[in-house]
Amino acid sequence: MRGLFFKIFIIFWIAQSLIFVISTTLIVRHRFQPSPDVLRNSLYGSLRGEAAAAAAVFESGGCGVVRAGMAGRQEEIALEDAAGRDICVSPGIPAGVDGPSVASGITGSQVGSRYIWTVPVVYPSGRQYLYRVGVSHAPEERIWYRDLLHFAFPQLPVAIAVGGITTSALVLIFTRPVIRLRRAARELAHGNLGARVQGTGTPSPVFRGDEFQALVDDFNHMADRLESLVDAQKLLLRDVSHELRSPLARLSVALELAREDAGKEMTAHLDRIERETARLNQLIGQLLTLSSMEAAEETEDFGRVSLKQLLEEVIPDAEYEARQRQSSVILHADGDVAVRGKRELLYRAIENVVRNAIRYTEPGTEVEIRLAMSQEGANRIATLEVNDHGPGIPEDEIESIFRPFYRVDHARSPHTGGFGVGLAIAARSVKLHHGEVRAFNRKEGGTTVRMRFPAI
């Protein structure tokens, strides 16, 4: 959710900043930039005033007074008569510059690095003059962002800061319900069927009944329905398993009585009935075990359990079953590894994984059991691997083999047997011990089931 928050925040902030920059640019361009007419009128008015003043000074005091007035000015000034003859000229005005007639208006021309303005003047006495002003011409380097920076500070930083704060507030309002929804969905996916999206109290009238609240209500309703269905399924499975135990016990007694009265020709049929009854009884036992383990969230009677000793108890029975398939079981243990747990649950988990490996390994091969200890940061991890040399598992079904009653296609033949419950029991037992179990195919062939537990 941090990625969504960041993206929305950046989009809103950039949008607000662009809007402010564009608005400021337009304001600077249209509000503070004078039009050409305004500049021209102001310049012409100033030139006319200076020309009339220069002519009046010349009329009253002569050229010496005009030159004295020119002293200290940066501009070069010249006063000519109506025929264009120089009367008073400063050193910067070139001689013989062609100018307009007296009747012409104000004009300007560039001569070298100077720009010369020519202003016709008619003095009240009737005499006509030409007033020239020379100004050094150096093109000014224009920087496009100078005016923008001049009018943008401190408005621009303040607007960006305010926009960022308001955007953060809006994003938090929009994303907080989604964050709570995602957290509840994650807990639900991890098996916590009681997970719900917690509310924040009575919503304000502004946000009451919005789409986010409707989504939260729908999610909680879905979780309630899912929890009730799963609980009903577990209850049905447990009740049916209990109810089947009594008929099976009576069936076993009736089978023994039938053997006493039956002839030799019925022995094969009675043996088949006995085998199927034993398989059904075994399935019911596994279902009851799985049901009780799924109902338990934590076990309170955890104690110190040695995994090496537990494996040494499992291997004799596993060896007996492996010899019937011309296979063997080998244990490789680096040393004694102890975990906190319940001995019976760990025994069932290891036994089911090992028996599953024996069932699917190729005849004449070995089932390898490896026990090791590793250090991951401040935690010690006990790793138990069971390797077989079977046909392997399709990659798209590896995660499904720990579901109850799930079997891959090649495992449905009669000679392998199995109900698809053993690995589900093992996975649940490992989870109760705060461990993890996963399976993967080996490069040299076969499958590895790895169980990891927090070690003492």
LOSEGU-116446 format. One record per residue (C-alpha): x, y, z; residue in three letters; residue number from 1. Coordinates in nm, 2 decimals. Layout:
u | v | w | resn | resi
X | Y | Z | Ala | NUM
...
***
This chain:
u | v | w | resn | resi
0.00 | 0.00 | 0.00 | Met | 1
0.30 | 0.23 | 0.04 | Arg | 2
0.34 | 0.22 | -0.34 | Gly | 3
-0.02 | 0.33 | -0.40 | Leu | 4
0.01 | 0.60 | -0.14 | Phe | 5
0.33 | 0.73 | -0.30 | Phe | 6
0.19 | 0.73 | -0.65 | Lys | 7
-0.12 | 0.91 | -0.56 | Ile | 8
0.08 | 1.16 | -0.35 | Phe | 9
0.32 | 1.23 | -0.63 | Ile | 10
0.05 | 1.27 | -0.90 | Ile | 11
-0.16 | 1.52 | -0.69 | Phe | 12
0.15 | 1.71 | -0.59 | Trp | 13
0.29 | 1.74 | -0.94 | Ile | 14
-0.05 | 1.84 | -1.07 | Ala | 15
-0.09 | 2.12 | -0.81 | Gln | 16
0.26 | 2.24 | -0.87 | Ser | 17
0.21 | 2.25 | -1.25 | Leu | 18
-0.12 | 2.44 | -1.21 | Ile | 19
0.05 | 2.70 | -0.99 | Phe | 20
0.35 | 2.74 | -1.22 | Val | 21
0.13 | 2.78 | -1.53 | Ile | 22
-0.10 | 3.03 | -1.35 | Ser | 23
0.20 | 3.23 | -1.22 | Thr | 24
0.35 | 3.24 | -1.57 | Thr | 25
0.03 | 3.36 | -1.73 | Leu | 26
-0.01 | 3.63 | -1.46 | Ile | 27
0.34 | 3.75 | -1.51 | Val | 28
0.30 | 3.75 | -1.89 | Arg | 29
-0.04 | 3.92 | -1.91 | His | 30
-0.04 | 4.14 | -1.59 | Arg | 31
0.31 | 4.26 | -1.54 | Phe | 32
0.44 | 4.28 | -1.90 | Gln | 33
0.35 | 4.62 | -2.05 | Pro | 34
0.22 | 4.64 | -2.40 | Ser | 35
0.43 | 4.80 | -2.69 | Pro | 36
0.20 | 5.10 | -2.71 | Asp | 37
0.26 | 5.19 | -2.35 | Val | 38
0.63 | 5.17 | -2.38 | Leu | 39
0.64 | 5.37 | -2.70 | Arg | 40
0.42 | 5.65 | -2.57 | Asn | 41
0.62 | 5.68 | -2.25 | Ser | 42
0.95 | 5.69 | -2.45 | Leu | 43
0.82 | 5.95 | -2.71 | Tyr | 44
0.68 | 6.17 | -2.43 | Gly | 45
1.02 | 6.18 | -2.25 | Ser | 46
1.21 | 6.25 | -2.57 | Leu | 47
0.98 | 6.54 | -2.67 | Arg | 48
1.02 | 6.69 | -2.32 | Gly | 49
1.40 | 6.67 | -2.34 | Glu | 50
1.40 | 6.81 | -2.69 | Ala | 51
1.18 | 7.11 | -2.59 | Ala | 52
1.40 | 7.18 | -2.29 | Ala | 53
1.72 | 7.17 | -2.49 | Ala | 54
1.58 | 7.41 | -2.75 | Ala | 55
1.47 | 7.65 | -2.48 | Ala | 56
1.81 | 7.64 | -2.31 | Val | 57
1.98 | 7.71 | -2.65 | Phe | 58
1.74 | 8.00 | -2.72 | Glu | 59
1.81 | 8.16 | -2.38 | Ser | 60
2.17 | 8.09 | -2.32 | Gly | 61
2.33 | 7.96 | -2.63 | Gly | 62
2.54 | 7.65 | -2.69 | Cys | 63
2.76 | 7.68 | -2.39 | Gly | 64
2.47 | 7.65 | -2.15 | Val | 65
2.35 | 7.34 | -2.35 | Val | 66
2.70 | 7.18 | -2.32 | Arg | 67
2.70 | 7.26 | -1.95 | Ala | 68
2.37 | 7.08 | -1.91 | Gly | 69
2.51 | 6.78 | -2.11 | Met | 70
2.80 | 6.74 | -1.86 | Ala | 71
2.76 | 6.43 | -1.64 | Gly | 72
2.50 | 6.26 | -1.85 | Arg | 73
2.57 | 5.91 | -2.00 | Gln | 74
2.38 | 5.99 | -2.32 | Glu | 75
2.53 | 6.19 | -2.60 | Glu | 76
2.32 | 6.48 | -2.71 | Ile | 77
2.32 | 6.70 | -3.02 | Ala | 78
2.12 | 7.00 | -3.13 | Leu | 79
2.09 | 7.08 | -3.50 | Glu | 80
1.91 | 7.35 | -3.70 | Asp | 81
1.64 | 7.29 | -3.95 | Ala | 82
1.89 | 7.23 | -4.23 | Ala | 83
2.07 | 6.96 | -4.04 | Gly | 84
2.38 | 7.17 | -3.95 | Arg | 85
2.52 | 7.10 | -3.60 | Asp | 86
2.47 | 7.36 | -3.34 | Ile | 87
2.57 | 7.19 | -3.02 | Cys | 88
2.72 | 6.84 | -3.05 | Val | 89
2.86 | 6.61 | -2.78 | Ser | 90
3.16 | 6.39 | -2.87 | Pro | 91
2.95 | 6.07 | -2.89 | Gly | 92
2.72 | 6.18 | -3.17 | Ile | 93
2.87 | 6.11 | -3.51 | Pro | 94
2.87 | 6.40 | -3.76 | Ala | 95
2.67 | 6.39 | -4.07 | Gly | 96
2.41 | 6.14 | -3.96 | Val | 97
2.12 | 6.15 | -4.20 | Asp | 98
1.81 | 6.25 | -4.02 | Gly | 99
1.45 | 6.32 | -4.10 | Pro | 100
1.31 | 6.65 | -4.20 | Ser | 101
1.16 | 6.88 | -3.94 | Val | 102
0.81 | 6.77 | -4.04 | Ala | 103
0.89 | 6.41 | -3.97 | Ser | 104
0.81 | 6.24 | -3.65 | Gly | 105
1.04 | 6.08 | -3.39 | Ile | 106
1.27 | 5.82 | -3.55 | Thr | 107
1.55 | 5.60 | -3.44 | Gly | 108
1.84 | 5.44 | -3.61 | Ser | 109
2.14 | 5.22 | -3.50 | Gln | 110
2.49 | 5.34 | -3.59 | Val | 111
2.75 | 5.10 | -3.48 | Gly | 112
2.70 | 5.02 | -3.11 | Ser | 113
2.48 | 5.32 | -3.05 | Arg | 114
2.11 | 5.38 | -3.10 | Tyr | 115
2.03 | 5.74 | -3.20 | Ile | 116
1.69 | 5.90 | -3.16 | Trp | 117
1.60 | 6.20 | -3.37 | Thr | 118
1.33 | 6.44 | -3.24 | Val | 119
1.20 | 6.74 | -3.44 | Pro | 120
1.14 | 7.06 | -3.23 | Val | 121
0.95 | 7.38 | -3.32 | Val | 122
1.03 | 7.66 | -3.08 | Tyr | 123
0.76 | 7.92 | -3.00 | Pro | 124
0.97 | 8.18 | -3.18 | Ser | 125
0.92 | 7.98 | -3.50 | Gly | 126
1.27 | 7.84 | -3.52 | Arg | 127
1.30 | 7.47 | -3.59 | Gln | 128
1.56 | 7.23 | -3.45 | Tyr | 129
1.65 | 6.86 | -3.46 | Leu | 130
1.73 | 6.70 | -3.12 | Tyr | 131
1.94 | 6.39 | -3.13 | Arg | 132
2.01 | 6.15 | -2.83 | Val | 133
2.27 | 5.87 | -2.86 | Gly | 134
2.25 | 5.57 | -2.63 | Val | 135
2.49 | 5.28 | -2.61 | Ser | 136
2.32 | 4.97 | -2.75 | His | 137
2.40 | 4.64 | -2.57 | Ala | 138
2.14 | 4.37 | -2.62 | Pro | 139
2.02 | 4.24 | -2.29 | Glu | 140
2.04 | 3.87 | -2.24 | Glu | 141
1.69 | 3.75 | -2.15 | Arg | 142
1.64 | 3.47 | -1.91 | Ile | 143
1.30 | 3.31 | -1.95 | Trp | 144
1.26 | 3.22 | -1.58 | Tyr | 145
1.38 | 3.55 | -1.43 | Arg | 146
1.04 | 3.71 | -1.42 | Asp | 147
0.89 | 3.39 | -1.30 | Leu | 148
1.13 | 3.36 | -1.01 | Leu | 149
1.08 | 3.72 | -0.93 | His | 150
0.71 | 3.69 | -0.88 | Phe | 151
0.70 | 3.32 | -0.77 | Ala | 152
0.89 | 3.36 | -0.44 | Phe | 153
0.77 | 3.31 | -0.17 | Pro | 154
0.44 | 3.22 | -0.32 | Gln | 155
0.56 | 2.91 | -0.50 | Leu | 156
0.73 | 2.73 | -0.21 | Pro | 157
0.43 | 2.81 | 0.01 | Val | 158
0.19 | 2.68 | -0.25 | Ala | 159
0.39 | 2.36 | -0.30 | Ile | 160
0.41 | 2.30 | 0.08 | Ala | 161
0.04 | 2.36 | 0.13 | Val | 162
-0.04 | 2.14 | -0.17 | Gly | 163
0.17 | 1.86 | -0.03 | Gly | 164
0.01 | 1.88 | 0.31 | Ile | 165
-0.34 | 1.88 | 0.16 | Thr | 166
-0.26 | 1.60 | -0.08 | Thr | 167
-0.12 | 1.39 | 0.21 | Ser | 168
-0.44 | 1.44 | 0.40 | Ala | 169
-0.65 | 1.34 | 0.10 | Leu | 170
-0.44 | 1.03 | 0.03 | Val | 171
-0.45 | 0.92 | 0.39 | Leu | 172
-0.83 | 0.95 | 0.39 | Ile | 173
-0.86 | 0.75 | 0.07 | Phe | 174
-0.60 | 0.48 | 0.15 | Thr | 175
-0.65 | 0.40 | 0.52 | Arg | 176
-0.96 | 0.18 | 0.46 | Pro | 177
-0.78 | 0.00 | 0.19 | Val | 178
-0.48 | -0.06 | 0.42 | Ile | 179
-0.71 | -0.21 | 0.69 | Arg | 180
-0.88 | -0.42 | 0.42 | Leu | 181
-0.56 | -0.56 | 0.29 | Arg | 182
-0.44 | -0.65 | 0.64 | Arg | 183
-0.76 | -0.84 | 0.71 | Ala | 184
-0.74 | -1.02 | 0.38 | Ala | 185
-0.38 | -1.12 | 0.45 | Arg | 186
-0.48 | -1.27 | 0.79 | Glu | 187
-0.77 | -1.45 | 0.63 | Leu | 188
-0.54 | -1.60 | 0.36 | Ala | 189
-0.31 | -1.73 | 0.64 | His | 190
-0.60 | -1.92 | 0.79 | Gly | 191
-0.73 | -1.68 | 1.05 | Asn | 192
-1.10 | -1.71 | 0.96 | Leu | 193
-1.19 | -1.47 | 1.24 | Gly | 194
-1.01 | -1.18 | 1.08 | Ala | 195
-1.23 | -0.88 | 1.02 | Arg | 196
-1.17 | -0.52 | 0.90 | Val | 197
-1.19 | -0.31 | 1.21 | Gln | 198
-1.38 | 0.01 | 1.20 | Gly | 199
-1.27 | 0.35 | 1.33 | Thr | 200
-1.58 | 0.42 | 1.53 | Gly | 201
-1.89 | 0.60 | 1.41 | Thr | 202
-1.80 | 0.75 | 1.07 | Pro | 203
-1.86 | 1.12 | 1.01 | Ser | 204
-2.16 | 1.22 | 0.79 | Pro | 205
-1.92 | 1.31 | 0.51 | Val | 206
-1.78 | 0.96 | 0.47 | Phe | 207
-2.08 | 0.76 | 0.59 | Arg | 208
-2.21 | 0.52 | 0.32 | Gly | 209
-1.92 | 0.58 | 0.08 | Asp | 210
-1.77 | 0.31 | -0.15 | Glu | 211
-1.49 | 0.22 | 0.09 | Phe | 212
-1.73 | 0.16 | 0.38 | Gln | 213
-1.95 | -0.06 | 0.15 | Ala | 214
-1.64 | -0.26 | 0.05 | Leu | 215
-1.55 | -0.31 | 0.41 | Val | 216
-1.90 | -0.43 | 0.50 | Asp | 217
-1.90 | -0.67 | 0.20 | Asp | 218
-1.56 | -0.81 | 0.30 | Phe | 219
-1.67 | -0.87 | 0.66 | Asn | 220
-1.99 | -1.03 | 0.54 | His | 221
-1.79 | -1.26 | 0.31 | Met | 222
-1.55 | -1.35 | 0.60 | Ala | 223
-1.85 | -1.43 | 0.83 | Asp | 224
-2.00 | -1.65 | 0.57 | Arg | 225
-1.67 | -1.83 | 0.49 | Leu | 226
-1.61 | -1.89 | 0.86 | Glu | 227
-1.95 | -2.04 | 0.92 | Ser | 228
-1.92 | -2.27 | 0.61 | Leu | 229
-1.57 | -2.39 | 0.72 | Val | 230
-1.69 | -2.45 | 1.08 | Asp | 231
-1.99 | -2.64 | 0.95 | Ala | 232
-1.77 | -2.85 | 0.73 | Gln | 233
-1.53 | -2.93 | 1.02 | Lys | 234
-1.82 | -3.02 | 1.25 | Leu | 235
-1.98 | -3.24 | 0.99 | Leu | 236
-1.65 | -3.42 | 0.92 | Leu | 237
-1.59 | -3.48 | 1.29 | Arg | 238
-1.95 | -3.60 | 1.36 | Asp | 239
-1.95 | -3.83 | 1.06 | Val | 240
-1.61 | -3.98 | 1.16 | Ser | 241
-1.74 | -4.04 | 1.52 | His | 242
-2.06 | -4.20 | 1.40 | Glu | 243
-1.87 | -4.43 | 1.16 | Leu | 244
-1.65 | -4.57 | 1.43 | Arg | 245
-1.94 | -4.77 | 1.60 | Ser | 246
-2.06 | -4.94 | 1.28 | Pro | 247
-1.70 | -5.03 | 1.19 | Leu | 248
-1.65 | -5.19 | 1.54 | Ala | 249
-1.97 | -5.39 | 1.49 | Arg | 250
-1.86 | -5.49 | 1.14 | Leu | 251
-1.52 | -5.62 | 1.27 | Ser | 252
-1.70 | -5.84 | 1.53 | Val | 253
-1.94 | -5.97 | 1.27 | Ala | 254
-1.65 | -6.04 | 1.04 | Leu | 255
-1.48 | -6.26 | 1.30 | Glu | 256
-1.81 | -6.45 | 1.36 | Leu | 257
-1.85 | -6.50 | 0.99 | Ala | 258
-1.50 | -6.65 | 0.97 | Arg | 259
-1.60 | -6.92 | 1.22 | Glu | 260
-1.90 | -7.03 | 1.02 | Asp | 261
-1.77 | -6.98 | 0.67 | Ala | 262
-1.60 | -7.24 | 0.45 | Gly | 263
-1.27 | -7.22 | 0.28 | Lys | 264
-1.43 | -7.08 | -0.04 | Glu | 265
-1.53 | -6.76 | 0.15 | Met | 266
-1.19 | -6.69 | 0.30 | Thr | 267
-1.07 | -6.47 | 0.01 | Ala | 268
-1.39 | -6.26 | 0.02 | His | 269
-1.37 | -6.22 | 0.40 | Leu | 270
-1.00 | -6.12 | 0.38 | Asp | 271
-1.10 | -5.85 | 0.12 | Arg | 272
-1.37 | -5.73 | 0.36 | Ile | 273
-1.12 | -5.71 | 0.64 | Glu | 274
-0.87 | -5.51 | 0.44 | Arg | 275
-1.13 | -5.26 | 0.32 | Glu | 276
-1.26 | -5.23 | 0.68 | Thr | 277
-0.90 | -5.17 | 0.81 | Ala | 278
-0.85 | -4.90 | 0.54 | Arg | 279
-1.18 | -4.73 | 0.63 | Leu | 280
-1.09 | -4.74 | 0.99 | Asn | 281
-0.75 | -4.59 | 0.92 | Gln | 282
-0.91 | -4.31 | 0.71 | Leu | 283
-1.15 | -4.23 | 0.99 | Ile | 284
-0.86 | -4.21 | 1.24 | Gly | 285
-0.68 | -3.97 | 1.01 | Gln | 286
-0.99 | -3.76 | 0.97 | Leu | 287
-1.03 | -3.74 | 1.34 | Leu | 288
-0.67 | -3.65 | 1.39 | Thr | 289
-0.69 | -3.38 | 1.12 | Leu | 290
-1.01 | -3.24 | 1.26 | Ser | 291
-0.87 | -3.21 | 1.61 | Ser | 292
-0.55 | -3.05 | 1.48 | Met | 293
-0.74 | -2.79 | 1.27 | Glu | 294
-0.95 | -2.70 | 1.57 | Ala | 295
-0.64 | -2.64 | 1.79 | Ala | 296
-0.48 | -2.29 | 1.75 | Glu | 297
-0.20 | -2.35 | 2.01 | Glu | 298
-0.09 | -2.64 | 2.22 | Thr | 299
-0.02 | -2.56 | 2.59 | Glu | 300
0.17 | -2.88 | 2.68 | Asp | 301
0.48 | -2.81 | 2.47 | Phe | 302
0.81 | -2.96 | 2.60 | Gly | 303
1.16 | -3.04 | 2.48 | Arg | 304
1.16 | -3.29 | 2.20 | Val | 305
1.47 | -3.45 | 2.05 | Ser | 306
1.42 | -3.48 | 1.67 | Leu | 307
1.70 | -3.73 | 1.64 | Lys | 308
1.54 | -3.96 | 1.90 | Gln | 309
1.21 | -3.92 | 1.73 | Leu | 310
1.35 | -4.02 | 1.39 | Leu | 311
1.52 | -4.33 | 1.55 | Glu | 312
1.17 | -4.43 | 1.67 | Glu | 313
1.01 | -4.38 | 1.33 | Val | 314
1.28 | -4.55 | 1.12 | Ile | 315
1.23 | -4.92 | 1.23 | Pro | 316
0.86 | -4.92 | 1.13 | Asp | 317
0.95 | -4.72 | 0.81 | Ala | 318
1.23 | -4.98 | 0.73 | Glu | 319
0.98 | -5.26 | 0.76 | Tyr | 320
0.74 | -5.10 | 0.52 | Glu | 321
1.03 | -5.00 | 0.28 | Ala | 322
1.16 | -5.36 | 0.26 | Arg | 323
0.83 | -5.47 | 0.11 | Gln | 324
0.90 | -5.24 | -0.18 | Arg | 325
1.27 | -5.35 | -0.20 | Gln | 326
1.37 | -5.00 | -0.07 | Ser | 327
1.56 | -4.87 | 0.24 | Ser | 328
1.56 | -4.57 | 0.47 | Val | 329
1.88 | -4.39 | 0.56 | Ile | 330
1.93 | -4.13 | 0.83 | Leu | 331
2.19 | -3.85 | 0.81 | His | 332
2.20 | -3.64 | 1.13 | Ala | 333
2.47 | -3.38 | 1.21 | Asp | 334
2.39 | -3.41 | 1.58 | Gly | 335
2.11 | -3.40 | 1.82 | Asp | 336
1.86 | -3.12 | 1.75 | Val | 337
1.59 | -3.03 | 2.00 | Ala | 338
1.27 | -2.83 | 1.95 | Val | 339
0.98 | -2.72 | 2.17 | Arg | 340
0.67 | -2.92 | 2.08 | Gly | 341
0.44 | -3.20 | 2.14 | Lys | 342
0.60 | -3.54 | 2.08 | Arg | 343
0.29 | -3.71 | 1.95 | Glu | 344
0.21 | -3.44 | 1.69 | Leu | 345
0.57 | -3.43 | 1.57 | Leu | 346
0.58 | -3.81 | 1.54 | Tyr | 347
0.27 | -3.81 | 1.33 | Arg | 348
0.41 | -3.53 | 1.10 | Ala | 349
0.75 | -3.71 | 1.04 | Ile | 350
0.59 | -4.05 | 1.00 | Glu | 351
0.34 | -3.93 | 0.74 | Asn | 352
0.61 | -3.76 | 0.54 | Val | 353
0.84 | -4.06 | 0.55 | Val | 354
0.57 | -4.31 | 0.47 | Arg | 355
0.46 | -4.09 | 0.18 | Asn | 356
0.82 | -4.09 | 0.05 | Ala | 357
0.84 | -4.47 | 0.08 | Ile | 358
0.51 | -4.51 | -0.10 | Arg | 359
0.63 | -4.32 | -0.41 | Tyr | 360
1.00 | -4.39 | -0.43 | Thr | 361
1.12 | -4.63 | -0.70 | Glu | 362
1.18 | -5.00 | -0.60 | Pro | 363
1.54 | -5.06 | -0.51 | Gly | 364
1.61 | -4.69 | -0.42 | Thr | 365
1.67 | -4.52 | -0.09 | Glu | 366
1.47 | -4.27 | 0.11 | Val | 367
1.71 | -4.03 | 0.27 | Glu | 368
1.64 | -3.84 | 0.59 | Ile | 369
1.87 | -3.55 | 0.67 | Arg | 370
1.86 | -3.36 | 1.00 | Leu | 371
2.07 | -3.04 | 1.04 | Ala | 372
2.10 | -2.73 | 1.25 | Met | 373
2.16 | -2.38 | 1.11 | Ser | 374
2.20 | -2.03 | 1.24 | Gln | 375
1.99 | -1.75 | 1.08 | Glu | 376
2.07 | -1.43 | 1.25 | Gly | 377
1.98 | -1.46 | 1.62 | Ala | 378
1.76 | -1.77 | 1.56 | Asn | 379
1.85 | -2.14 | 1.54 | Arg | 380
1.66 | -2.34 | 1.28 | Ile | 381
1.62 | -2.72 | 1.28 | Ala | 382
1.58 | -2.85 | 0.92 | Thr | 383
1.45 | -3.19 | 0.85 | Leu | 384
1.45 | -3.31 | 0.48 | Glu | 385
1.30 | -3.63 | 0.34 | Val | 386
1.42 | -3.72 | -0.01 | Asn | 387
1.28 | -3.99 | -0.23 | Asp | 388
1.36 | -4.11 | -0.59 | His | 389
1.00 | -4.11 | -0.72 | Gly | 390
0.85 | -3.96 | -1.03 | Pro | 391
0.83 | -3.61 | -0.88 | Gly | 392
0.53 | -3.37 | -0.86 | Ile | 393
0.41 | -3.14 | -1.14 | Pro | 394
0.53 | -2.79 | -1.07 | Glu | 395
0.18 | -2.65 | -1.07 | Asp | 396
0.06 | -2.90 | -0.81 | Glu | 397
0.34 | -2.88 | -0.55 | Ile | 398
0.16 | -2.63 | -0.33 | Glu | 399
-0.16 | -2.84 | -0.33 | Ser | 400
-0.03 | -3.16 | -0.20 | Ile | 401
-0.07 | -3.04 | 0.16 | Phe | 402
-0.44 | -3.00 | 0.11 | Arg | 403
-0.67 | -3.27 | 0.26 | Pro | 404
-0.77 | -3.54 | 0.01 | Phe | 405
-0.56 | -3.39 | -0.27 | Tyr | 406
-0.36 | -3.64 | -0.48 | Arg | 407
-0.18 | -3.59 | -0.80 | Val | 408
-0.30 | -3.80 | -1.10 | Asp | 409
-0.03 | -4.06 | -1.09 | His | 410
-0.09 | -4.12 | -0.72 | Ala | 411
-0.44 | -4.26 | -0.77 | Arg | 412
-0.33 | -4.61 | -0.87 | Ser | 413
-0.43 | -4.90 | -0.63 | Pro | 414
-0.07 | -5.01 | -0.56 | His | 415
0.03 | -4.67 | -0.40 | Thr | 416
-0.28 | -4.64 | -0.19 | Gly | 417
-0.32 | -4.34 | 0.04 | Gly | 418
-0.61 | -4.10 | 0.10 | Phe | 419
-0.44 | -3.77 | 0.06 | Gly | 420
-0.47 | -3.69 | 0.43 | Val | 421
-0.12 | -3.77 | 0.57 | Gly | 422
0.06 | -3.46 | 0.43 | Leu | 423
-0.23 | -3.24 | 0.54 | Ala | 424
-0.18 | -3.37 | 0.90 | Ile | 425
0.20 | -3.31 | 0.87 | Ala | 426
0.15 | -2.95 | 0.74 | Ala | 427
-0.09 | -2.87 | 1.02 | Arg | 428
0.14 | -3.02 | 1.28 | Ser | 429
0.44 | -2.82 | 1.16 | Val | 430
0.23 | -2.50 | 1.16 | Lys | 431
0.12 | -2.56 | 1.52 | Leu | 432
0.50 | -2.58 | 1.61 | His | 433
0.55 | -2.24 | 1.44 | His | 434
0.75 | -2.41 | 1.16 | Gly | 435
0.70 | -2.43 | 0.78 | Glu | 436
0.69 | -2.71 | 0.53 | Val | 437
0.73 | -2.71 | 0.16 | Arg | 438
0.81 | -2.96 | -0.12 | Ala | 439
1.02 | -2.92 | -0.43 | Phe | 440
1.15 | -3.15 | -0.71 | Asn | 441
1.51 | -3.25 | -0.71 | Arg | 442
1.73 | -3.20 | -1.02 | Lys | 443
1.85 | -3.56 | -1.00 | Glu | 444
1.49 | -3.69 | -0.98 | Gly | 445
1.24 | -3.74 | -0.70 | Gly | 446
1.09 | -3.50 | -0.44 | Thr | 447
1.22 | -3.33 | -0.13 | Thr | 448
0.99 | -3.24 | 0.16 | Val | 449
1.16 | -2.99 | 0.39 | Arg | 450
1.03 | -2.91 | 0.74 | Met | 451
1.18 | -2.62 | 0.94 | Arg | 452
1.13 | -2.57 | 1.31 | Phe | 453
1.26 | -2.31 | 1.56 | Pro | 454
1.53 | -2.50 | 1.76 | Ala | 455
1.62 | -2.47 | 2.12 | Ile | 456
***
